[in-house]
Amino acid sequence: MNFGVDTGFYPLGSCTMKYNPKINEEIASHPAFAGLHPLQPESTVKGAKEVEEGLGKALCAITGMKAFTFLPCAGAHGELTGLMLIREYHLAHGDTARTKVIVPDSAHGTNPASANVCGLEIVEVKSGANGLVDVESLKPLLGPDIAAIMLTNPNTLGLFEREIGEIAKLVHGCGGLLYYDGANMNPLIGKVRPGDMGFDVLHLNLHKSFSTPHGGGGPGSGPVGVAERLLPCLQNVHTSGFHGNFGVMLRAYAYILMLGRENVKMVGPLATLAANYIKESLKDDYKLPIPSVCKHEFVFDGLINDGARDGVAGATTLDVAKRLLDYGFHAPTIYFPLLFHQALMIEPTETESLETLDAFIDVMHRIAEEAAKDPEMLHSAPHNAPIGRPDETTAARQPVLKYE
Ligand SMILES: *Cc1c(COP(=O)(O)O)cnc(C)c1O
């Protein structure tokens, strides 16, 4: 009864698993790699060091950074590492008053959480009506107490921050650094580099953008890359631990080499095309709060006609998600980002066929029709799945994993 990401459409925005080719699993489970131990003498792990170096070089070429550490084992872990590097950079320059980090209201929740764990104070910057960081709201926040701004580009709404050049100039102008959340770097690979946009530190999620399946909380790898001026801080990280999550690094390297320098540039455009195709096909049925061209993902804000009438509540985003299960589709991300109350965040990825995209669009149309006619039927969906609506907290905390 399992749903397989290799056999079914999985349009989960933001935290998506992108393409996870099975050959990478075979490579990562090869005994010559899987049997390695982090305490083995260096002379016996030359092949593994070559993988690490090769991957580091490829990621530097893709991001425009100067060097990477592979120690962090998740995106959030990378954020904390990156912010600690930024703090160290400022302290090394005798700059002790920089205690604040600017985070947009559309940011992934781990951004403010990591800043908080790092002992930094969070200052929120608002998005404008177009879903992008509002430069005029940013200006008054800048000053000698700002350590950094954390940004995702494209942002969590799937929109490219077009004023990033101006933002970089302003933040650097006040002595702050730019942190890039590269968890979902896939739409930009081979097209635009965060380093060229002015970012100083970033993390990537190899388990999202570079082909490691990560259901159920792992495995992950959140390598951190730095620009030239932070290289001295990175040296200290390198002397403090093992080698990171090597199996995930191996998959990422295999994925990059398999695609090659030219084909890797098609990942972003194809993901972008697929996302815009779905968005444009469904915008007469679902509310599209920000109608511009998106990158790899976009957000609807619930149904246009949810079927609400006297004494009958309209169908919600949760109802749509549950009804999708009846039709054999995994649900998209729902109720995130928090900017919209009925958020439905869809990311198709670059490898889905036109047939799959059309089948999904058909079903989403059909659900919109059902909602308009009979929202109560949707309130009790799914009707064909083995279980209906478990209590979500209990299901997450005490999962029943055996079928009896
Ligand atoms: C997933 C994600 C993170 C956090 O990554 P984890 O590996 O889950 O810690 C951070 N930022 C963005 C934009 C993400 O999508």
The ligand as an SDF file (V2000), in Angstrom:
LIG
                    3D

 15 15  0  0  0  0  0  0  0  0999 V2000
   13.6920   22.1300    3.5340 C   0  0  0  0  0  0  0  0  0  0  0  0
   14.1150   23.5180    3.6610 C   0  0  0  0  0  0  0  0  0  0  0  0
   14.9580   23.9100    4.7240 C   0  0  0  0  0  0  0  0  0  0  0  0
   15.3710   22.9810    5.8550 C   0  0  0  0  0  0  0  0  0  0  0  0
   16.0790   21.8360    5.4420 O   0  0  0  0  0  0  0  0  0  0  0  0
   16.1430   20.5600    6.4010 P   0  0  0  0  0  0  0  0  0  0  0  0
   17.0860   19.6240    5.7140 O   0  0  0  0  0  0  0  0  0  0  0  0
   14.7560   20.0350    6.4940 O   0  0  0  0  0  0  0  0  0  0  0  0
   16.6670   21.0020    7.7320 O   0  0  0  0  0  0  0  0  0  0  0  0
   15.3690   25.2350    4.7630 C   0  0  0  0  0  0  0  0  0  0  0  0
   14.9650   26.1170    3.8390 N   0  0  0  0  0  0  0  0  0  0  0  0
   14.1530   25.7810    2.8120 C   0  0  0  0  0  0  0  0  0  0  0  0
   13.7420   26.8250    1.8230 C   0  0  0  0  0  0  0  0  0  0  0  0
   13.6860   24.4650    2.6920 C   0  0  0  0  0  0  0  0  0  0  0  0
   12.8710   24.1370    1.6910 O   0  0  0  0  0  0  0  0  0  0  0  0
  1  2  1  0
  2  3  1  0
  2 14  2  0
  3  4  1  0
  3 10  2  0
  4  5  1  0
  5  6  1  0
  6  7  2  0
  6  8  1  0
  6  9  1  0
 10 11  1  0
 11 12  2  0
 12 13  1  0
 12 14  1  0
 14 15  1  0
M  END
$$$$
